[in-house]
Amino acid sequence: MNLVTGGTGLVGAHLLLHLLQNGEKVRALFRSENSIQKTKNLFKSLNYSNLFHKIEWVSGNVNDIPSLEKAFENIEFVYHCAALISFDGVEEENLRKINIEGTANMVNFALAFGVKKFCYVSSIAALGDLKESETVITEETEWNPEKPHSDYALSKFGAEMEIWRAEQEGLHCVIVNPGVILGAGFWDSGSGEIFMKVKKGIPFYTKGSSGFVAVEDVVSVMCQLMKSDISGERFTLIGENIVFKDLIFWIAEGINIKKPSMYAKPWMTSIVWRLDWFFSTLFFQKRRFSRATAKSLHTTVLYSNEKIKLQLNFEFQPIKEVVKKVSSAFLN
């Protein structure tokens, strides 16, 4: 039996589908009936409604100890996908509570219940910092605590420390560090918000870059790693390094929306994040554009996927084709 946390999110929902397609038994945590509906809608949109009823849902979350007692019964493999993703400074405490303490709870229960293997979904945000002589970030790039990191990055790095602690205590673990994950079904969060914003009309573009990956590739690699003898390793999962301008243009083309025509220079986005901070503070609203987001839009970072490609002989989908496919799902 497989236990999946975050089964009502993008990665977790697609992972549940992938496991069921391959004849696996799955149990998933959920916090509300409404959140389950999102996963159900994904299965329906992909014409796999017949598989949805095979999911064994357990009410609870990673910080609810009694619910984890029930969730871990007869579990052999754990896929920990649940996480809080936020770049809003007011979420610092919640990020630590969910991402670090929640992960600690998960590995503690995995150790107590004799789980065979544990897969943790981290992020490229938890990878290291480039030195002056380096140009590409890999799994071996050293984390520099003296450099600035977002609260989100710090929480994912802290969660990874809990994984390695459990590995030392005898739990077989693997970590995957995906880039920006593109996939259908969750348009109000994660990369889905990018498609929504493009639809509403983004007037500008930037020339920074990041690593992007298809959600199907992420869950496929996770399952292959869990069936392998590999343990105590982490793997960067990106299909390609893509310039934000290209991504926005591809999405606009895919959903038949006019492409943005104005290049937003760093000083422009600097003004925007300050205005966003002012109005969110004044009106007690959630931040929509943080300083970290503004900086990332102008930062060119290259990530290497060579380790996982060599380890599993895995070929990632071209991101332009992924965007085309997700755009079609968005329109439908």
RONU-402742 format. One record per residue (C-alpha): residue number from 1; x, y, z. Coordinates in steps of 0.2 Angstrom, whole numbers. Layout:
// RONU-402742
(site NUM,(X,Y,Z))
...
//
This chain:
// RONU-402742
(site 1,(0,0,0))
(site 2,(6,17,-5))
(site 3,(3,33,6))
(site 4,(2,50,-3))
(site 5,(2,66,5))
(site 6,(-4,82,-5))
(site 7,(-15,71,-15))
(site 8,(-27,86,-18))
(site 9,(-13,96,-26))
(site 10,(-5,95,-43))
(site 11,(9,83,-40))
(site 12,(-1,72,-28))
(site 13,(-16,70,-39))
(site 14,(-6,66,-54))
(site 15,(4,54,-44))
(site 16,(-12,45,-38))
(site 17,(-18,43,-55))
(site 18,(-1,36,-61))
(site 19,(0,24,-47))
(site 20,(-18,18,-50))
(site 21,(-14,16,-69))
(site 22,(0,4,-64))
(site 23,(-11,-7,-53))
(site 24,(-5,0,-36))
(site 25,(-15,2,-20))
(site 26,(-16,20,-14))
(site 27,(-21,29,2))
(site 28,(-21,48,2))
(site 29,(-23,62,16))
(site 30,(-36,75,13))
(site 31,(-41,91,24))
(site 32,(-58,95,16))
(site 33,(-71,87,5))
(site 34,(-69,102,-7))
(site 35,(-51,99,-9))
(site 36,(-55,81,-14))
(site 37,(-66,87,-28))
(site 38,(-51,95,-37))
(site 39,(-43,78,-39))
(site 40,(-59,70,-44))
(site 41,(-61,84,-57))
(site 42,(-44,80,-64))
(site 43,(-47,61,-65))
(site 44,(-64,65,-75))
(site 45,(-55,78,-87))
(site 46,(-42,64,-91))
(site 47,(-56,51,-93))
(site 48,(-51,41,-78))
(site 49,(-66,43,-67))
(site 50,(-67,24,-66))
(site 51,(-50,24,-56))
(site 52,(-55,38,-43))
(site 53,(-66,27,-32))
(site 54,(-50,16,-29))
(site 55,(-42,29,-19))
(site 56,(-43,26,0))
(site 57,(-45,44,8))
(site 58,(-40,47,26))
(site 59,(-45,64,34))
(site 60,(-30,73,42))
(site 61,(-14,82,38))
(site 62,(5,81,42))
(site 63,(3,90,58))
(site 64,(-11,80,65))
(site 65,(-3,66,74))
(site 66,(-19,55,77))
(site 67,(-23,56,59))
(site 68,(-6,50,54))
(site 69,(-8,35,66))
(site 70,(-22,29,55))
(site 71,(-15,34,39))
(site 72,(1,24,41))
(site 73,(-7,7,45))
(site 74,(-1,-6,33))
(site 75,(9,7,23))
(site 76,(25,1,13))
(site 77,(29,16,3))
(site 78,(27,35,6))
(site 79,(26,49,-6))
(site 80,(27,65,3))
(site 81,(20,79,-8))
(site 82,(11,90,4))
(site 83,(19,107,6))
(site 84,(15,125,9))
(site 85,(21,136,-6))
(site 86,(22,154,-2))
(site 87,(34,169,-4))
(site 88,(24,180,8))
(site 89,(34,185,23))
(site 90,(19,183,35))
(site 91,(19,165,31))
(site 92,(36,161,39))
(site 93,(29,152,54))
(site 94,(16,142,43))
(site 95,(30,137,31))
(site 96,(41,130,45))
(site 97,(26,122,54))
(site 98,(20,113,38))
(site 99,(36,110,28))
(site 100,(48,106,42))
(site 101,(39,100,57))
(site 102,(26,91,45))
(site 103,(40,82,36))
(site 104,(48,77,53))
(site 105,(31,70,58))
(site 106,(30,60,42))
(site 107,(48,52,43))
(site 108,(45,48,62))
(site 109,(30,39,58))
(site 110,(38,30,43))
(site 111,(52,24,55))
(site 112,(40,19,68))
(site 113,(29,9,56))
(site 114,(43,1,47))
(site 115,(40,9,30))
(site 116,(51,2,16))
(site 117,(55,18,7))
(site 118,(51,36,7))
(site 119,(50,49,-7))
(site 120,(50,67,-3))
(site 121,(46,81,-15))
(site 122,(57,96,-12))
(site 123,(61,110,-24))
(site 124,(75,118,-34))
(site 125,(73,132,-21))
(site 126,(82,120,-9))
(site 127,(97,117,-20))
(site 128,(114,126,-17))
(site 129,(121,143,-22))
(site 130,(133,146,-36))
(site 131,(151,151,-32))
(site 132,(159,164,-44))
(site 133,(168,150,-54))
(site 134,(151,140,-56))
(site 135,(138,142,-69))
(site 136,(126,128,-67))
(site 137,(117,122,-51))
(site 138,(118,103,-48))
(site 139,(113,92,-33))
(site 140,(131,94,-27))
(site 141,(131,113,-27))
(site 142,(134,119,-9))
(site 143,(121,128,1))
(site 144,(128,144,7))
(site 145,(119,150,23))
(site 146,(127,167,22))
(site 147,(117,171,6))
(site 148,(99,177,6))
(site 149,(85,164,4))
(site 150,(67,165,4))
(site 151,(57,158,19))
(site 152,(50,145,7))
(site 153,(68,139,2))
(site 154,(73,139,20))
(site 155,(58,128,24))
(site 156,(62,116,10))
(site 157,(80,115,15))
(site 158,(75,112,33))
(site 159,(63,98,27))
(site 160,(77,90,18))
(site 161,(88,89,34))
(site 162,(74,79,42))
(site 163,(74,67,27))
(site 164,(93,65,29))
(site 165,(91,63,48))
(site 166,(79,49,45))
(site 167,(90,41,32))
(site 168,(104,40,46))
(site 169,(91,32,57))
(site 170,(88,18,45))
(site 171,(74,24,33))
(site 172,(77,22,14))
(site 173,(74,39,6))
(site 174,(75,48,-10))
(site 175,(72,67,-13))
(site 176,(67,75,-29))
(site 177,(69,93,-33))
(site 178,(57,98,-46))
(site 179,(58,115,-55))
(site 180,(42,124,-59))
(site 181,(30,110,-62))
(site 182,(18,112,-77))
(site 183,(2,102,-78))
(site 184,(-17,102,-80))
(site 185,(-31,103,-67))
(site 186,(-26,115,-54))
(site 187,(-28,133,-61))
(site 188,(-29,142,-45))
(site 189,(-12,138,-38))
(site 190,(6,135,-43))
(site 191,(10,136,-61))
(site 192,(-9,136,-65))
(site 193,(-9,154,-59))
(site 194,(3,158,-73))
(site 195,(-10,152,-86))
(site 196,(-24,162,-77))
(site 197,(-14,178,-77))
(site 198,(-9,176,-95))
(site 199,(-28,174,-99))
(site 200,(-32,190,-90))
(site 201,(-19,199,-100))
(site 202,(-1,201,-94))
(site 203,(6,218,-101))
(site 204,(24,214,-98))
(site 205,(37,201,-99))
(site 206,(54,198,-91))
(site 207,(70,190,-96))
(site 208,(75,179,-81))
(site 209,(74,160,-82))
(site 210,(71,145,-72))
(site 211,(70,126,-74))
(site 212,(53,119,-79))
(site 213,(46,101,-79))
(site 214,(30,92,-84))
(site 215,(20,85,-69))
(site 216,(19,68,-78))
(site 217,(38,67,-79))
(site 218,(40,71,-60))
(site 219,(28,57,-55))
(site 220,(36,45,-67))
(site 221,(53,48,-60))
(site 222,(47,47,-42))
(site 223,(39,30,-45))
(site 224,(54,23,-54))
(site 225,(65,29,-40))
(site 226,(54,21,-27))
(site 227,(55,4,-37))
(site 228,(74,5,-38))
(site 229,(88,1,-26))
(site 230,(93,19,-25))
(site 231,(93,27,-8))
(site 232,(101,42,1))
(site 233,(101,52,-15))
(site 234,(92,68,-22))
(site 235,(88,72,-40))
(site 236,(85,88,-49))
(site 237,(70,87,-60))
(site 238,(69,99,-74))
(site 239,(65,96,-93))
(site 240,(73,112,-98))
(site 241,(79,129,-93))
(site 242,(67,142,-100))
(site 243,(67,161,-101))
(site 244,(51,168,-94))
(site 245,(48,178,-110))
(site 246,(47,162,-120))
(site 247,(36,154,-108))
(site 248,(23,168,-107))
(site 249,(24,169,-126))
(site 250,(21,150,-128))
(site 251,(6,151,-116))
(site 252,(-2,166,-124))
(site 253,(0,157,-141))
(site 254,(-7,141,-134))
(site 255,(-23,149,-126))
(site 256,(-25,162,-141))
(site 257,(-21,178,-131))
(site 258,(-12,193,-136))
(site 259,(7,192,-131))
(site 260,(14,205,-119))
(site 261,(23,218,-128))
(site 262,(32,228,-114))
(site 263,(49,222,-106))
(site 264,(48,225,-87))
(site 265,(65,231,-82))
(site 266,(71,227,-64))
(site 267,(67,245,-58))
(site 268,(49,243,-63))
(site 269,(46,226,-54))
(site 270,(55,234,-39))
(site 271,(41,247,-38))
(site 272,(28,234,-41))
(site 273,(33,224,-26))
(site 274,(34,239,-15))
(site 275,(17,245,-20))
(site 276,(10,227,-17))
(site 277,(18,227,1))
(site 278,(11,244,5))
(site 279,(-7,240,0))
(site 280,(-7,222,7))
(site 281,(-1,230,23))
(site 282,(-14,244,23))
(site 283,(-29,233,18))
(site 284,(-23,217,27))
(site 285,(-23,207,11))
(site 286,(-12,193,5))
(site 287,(4,197,-4))
(site 288,(2,194,-23))
(site 289,(20,200,-29))
(site 290,(34,199,-17))
(site 291,(52,205,-17))
(site 292,(58,187,-20))
(site 293,(46,185,-34))
(site 294,(52,202,-42))
(site 295,(70,196,-40))
(site 296,(67,179,-48))
(site 297,(59,187,-63))
(site 298,(76,195,-68))
(site 299,(88,181,-62))
(site 300,(95,169,-75))
(site 301,(98,152,-66))
(site 302,(103,136,-75))
(site 303,(100,119,-68))
(site 304,(107,102,-73))
(site 305,(96,87,-75))
(site 306,(111,75,-80))
(site 307,(111,65,-64))
(site 308,(93,58,-66))
(site 309,(95,56,-85))
(site 310,(110,45,-82))
(site 311,(103,36,-67))
(site 312,(87,31,-75))
(site 313,(91,34,-93))
(site 314,(76,46,-93))
(site 315,(71,58,-106))
(site 316,(60,73,-101))
(site 317,(47,80,-112))
(site 318,(51,96,-122))
(site 319,(44,111,-112))
(site 320,(36,120,-127))
(site 321,(26,104,-131))
(site 322,(21,103,-112))
(site 323,(15,121,-113))
(site 324,(5,117,-129))
(site 325,(-3,102,-120))
(site 326,(-7,111,-104))
(site 327,(-14,125,-114))
(site 328,(-26,114,-123))
(site 329,(-32,107,-106))
(site 330,(-34,125,-100))
(site 331,(-45,129,-114))
(site 332,(-56,114,-111))
//
